Amino acid sequence: MFLQVKNLTKKYNNIEAIKDISFSAEEKEIICILGPSGCGKTTILQSIGGFIKIDGGEIILDGKNIESLEPEERMTATVFQSYGLFPHKTVIENITYGLKFRKYNKKDALREGMNMLEVLNLKGYENKKVTELSGGEQQRVALGRALIVKPKLLLLDEPFSNLDTKLRITMREELLKIRDHFNITMLFVTHDQEDAFSIADRIILMNKGKIEQIDTARNIYLNPKTEYALRFIGSANIDNGFYVRPEAIKISPDGEEAVIIGKTFKGSFIEYIIEYKNSKYKMLRLNNEEEFKIGSKIYIEMEMREI
């Protein structure tokens, strides 16, 4: 494996922020660490990047133990949530900043920087101050500054949190292109399921400093291993240790009777609340399917699965 994290542990004031975290990543894989605030995901990222001292465990990158190395010695690069750009410097000065620590002369650094601007569709922006740029442009500058030092592993902390919905979609596509262009492995942290589902090859689902499940988005959604995974990923109707996803409740003339007691239009689909055998369930239907009124009797089929 290209990246191996073994039994990673970090304590703050004798409280374990993360405990015995173990996972691996293949070359060119995009791994997402997903979970709510305070679950330990950023601690993992900072541990791998070398920004905090760990209390136990190993971090092996491309066959080399790096847990005792300084950040600049690890062949990793980090894009922070705040981007961490220098507001008084130009775009090209920000992007080439890390090269001065790699003993590049000014001419070679400028050439590398201009090449990076072209890759990131920022050509013509080199002399602008970063304060003049949009959020998406600033993020591309931050990515350029991280990538220009040719890291083996790119770490991203909540990379889309400061972007509006349309820009998030664009930047997800940009990250996939960057992965393919630079043949780089990525590890990114987010609390947003849609971000994780959109670009991650695999997801590490975190809860209170521990890993709940590691798998593809599809497998976590369809085969959650714990009730936490079931509740955190998507929506589910849960009843006495069994569950059914709202979209898995089907209309069938041979089904059992239920009553529509609520409905909400949500764009591409309609969310219904149905009463069935004295219990309430959410049911989803595409908006181009037959629409039901509140009070309507319907006939449904559903298969409850054990958690």
Residue, then its C-alpha position, 0 to 999 in steps of 0.5 A: m500500500f502507498l499510504q499505511v496508517k497504523n494504530l494512530t492515537k492522539k490525546y489532548n489533556n489525557i482525552e483521546a481525540i483519536k484511538d487506534i486509527s488504522f487504514s491504507a490508501e493506494e497510489k492515486e486513490i482519493i480517500c475521504i475522512l467523513g464525520p461530524s465536528g469533533c469526531g477526530k477527522t482533522t486530527i488524523l489529517q494534521s497527524i499525517g501532515g506533521f502539524i501535531k505530535i502523535d502519542g502512538g502509531e505509525i505513518i508509512l508513506d511510499g515505504k518510509n516511516i514519516e511520523s517523526l519527520e517535520p512537515e516539510e520533510r514528509m513529501t506531503a502538502t496540505v490545503f487548509q480550510s482557510y487556504g492560508l494564502f499570503p494576502h500581501k503577495t501576488v498569485i505567482e508569489n503565493i504559488t511559488y512560495g514553497l520552492k524557495f525551501r527546495k533551493y529553486n532559483k528565481k528563474d526556475a521557480l517562475r517557470e514552474g509557477m507559470n506552468m502551474l497557473e496554466v494547469l489550474n486555468l489561472k493564466g493571466y492572474e499571476n500579478k493579481k493579489v489574492t484578495e482580488l480573487s473569488g473563493g474558487e480562484q483562491q482555492r486553486v491558488a492554494l492547490g497550486r502552492a501545495l502541488i508545486v512542491k511535487p508532494k506524494l500525498l495531498l491533504l485537504d481540510e474541508p476543501f469545499s466548505n467556503l464555496d457556494t453550491k455551484l462552485r462546489i460542483t466545479m471544484r469537485e470536478e477540478l480535484l478529479k482532474i488534478r488527481d489524474h494530471f499529477n497522478i497524486t494520492m489525496l486524503f480529504v476531510t469533510h462533514d458533507q456527504e455529498d462532497a464525499f460521495s462525489i469524488a471519494d474512491r473510499i470513505i472512512l466514516m468517523n465517530k468519536g475518535k474511532i472508525e465506524q466503517i471504511d468502504t465505497a460510498r455505495n457499500i456504506y449506503l447499501n450495507p451499513k455496518t452499524e446503526y451510526a453508519l445507517r443514521f449518518i449516511g442518508s435517511a432511514n426508517i428504523d423500527n425495532g432493530f430493522y430499517v428500510r430506506p425511504e426510496a425502497i418503499k414501493i407502490s404496488p397494487d398487491g401491497e399492503e394499505a398505508v395512508i399519506i399523512g404528509k408531503t414535501f416537494k423537494g425538487s426532483f423528488i417528493e418526500y411523503i410521510i406515510e402511516y403504516k401499521n400504526s408507525k410513520y415512515k418516510m417514502l420518496r417518489l420522483n416528481n414525474e411519478e404519480e403524485f398523491k394527496i394527503g389523506s390518500k390510501i396507497y398500497i406499498e411493498m417494503e423489505m425491512r433489513e436488520i441493522 
